[in-house]
């Protein structure tokens, strides 16, 4: 009986809370450009293209929650906001006085494509995704203890046999012999696309007055 009681008390003492951490995260507006060249089927020289996206300002909730003893990170879109990333817990780091959590956030952005030929526009439009990614770190319960890397954008193109080009009727493997990536850059006239810790409210999240004014 005593052993059962002790085990019950120990279990209740170490049981993880239902919600280890919740933050409101804002992504500031930014404009992204990707420039590149690629040889499309039937061409002897590369075709130039430009991919554009923006502005992309949004607000989302980031949560750390245990599920059946396993800790997960989730990000949720807020009402009237355009998008929220997919989040995953990378690791937790323990120090004598605190625990830091590291979370990766990724999203696929809508893109607009221009090119020197219809073939390159079709290939980039149908077979490539513009991905946004950043890494966040915070200490639950510690106000202001939030940091994030500068987001990066990468244009990822697939050579999957199963994905057809809607414009040409060919498959993506006909346009790309291998999986291909192109680097992207932020427009100098736009914001940095930086992540920031924003204000929690009884109904969700909102940008701090200093950011929205």
Secondary structure, 3 states (H helix, E strand, C coil): CHHHHHHHHHHHHHCCCCCCEEEEEEECCCEEEEEEEECCCCCCCCEEEEEEEECCCEEEEEEEEEECCEEEEEEEECCCCCCCCEEEEEEEEECCCCEEEEEEEEEEECCEEEECCHHHHHHHHHHEEEEEEEEEEECCCCCCCEEECCCEEEEEECCCCCCECCCCCCEHHHHCCCCEEEEEEECCCCCCCCEEEEEEECCEEECCHHHHC
